[in-house]
């Protein structure tokens, strides 16, 4: 007799099933996790392009502000477009 109970095959299935559920949940959430990074990157990149253009053309701060506004607009457009596309894709999978 051993002092520790032997793991049942059912317990192993639960652990494997739990891991599979975790992987599936992460795979389903991955597109949403990337959205914040894409939004921030778009705004920051356009800000620095505007900053560079201001220094190059000596138009402080107008091109930086314009770059920031374009970056925010483009980032939000991409954000909402992706959300709507993912929502449609989930609806198609449910049907």
ChimeraX attribute file (.defattr): number of C-alpha atoms within 10 A of each C-alpha:
attribute: neighborCount
match mode: 1-to-1
recipient: residues
	/A:1	4
	/A:2	5
	/A:3	5
	/A:4	6
	/A:5	7
	/A:6	7
	/A:7	8
	/A:8	8
	/A:9	8
	/A:10	9
	/A:11	10
	/A:12	11
	/A:13	11
	/A:14	11
	/A:15	11
	/A:16	12
	/A:17	12
	/A:18	12
	/A:19	12
	/A:20	12
	/A:21	12
	/A:22	12
	/A:23	12
	/A:24	12
	/A:25	11
	/A:26	13
	/A:27	11
	/A:28	13
	/A:29	11
	/A:30	11
	/A:31	13
	/A:32	15
	/A:33	11
	/A:34	11
	/A:35	18
	/A:36	13
	/A:37	11
	/A:38	15
	/A:39	19
	/A:40	14
	/A:41	15
	/A:42	21
	/A:43	20
	/A:44	16
	/A:45	14
	/A:46	23
	/A:47	22
	/A:48	15
	/A:49	16
	/A:50	25
	/A:51	22
	/A:52	15
	/A:53	18
	/A:54	18
	/A:55	13
	/A:56	10
	/A:57	9
	/A:58	12
	/A:59	13
	/A:60	15
	/A:61	13
	/A:62	14
	/A:63	22
	/A:64	21
	/A:65	16
	/A:66	16
	/A:67	23
	/A:68	22
	/A:69	16
	/A:70	17
	/A:71	23
	/A:72	20
	/A:73	15
	/A:74	15
	/A:75	22
	/A:76	18
	/A:77	13
	/A:78	16
	/A:79	17
	/A:80	12
	/A:81	12
	/A:82	15
	/A:83	15
	/A:84	12
	/A:85	11
	/A:86	15
	/A:87	12
	/A:88	12
	/A:89	11
	/A:90	12
	/A:91	10
	/A:92	9
	/A:93	8
	/A:94	7
	/A:95	5
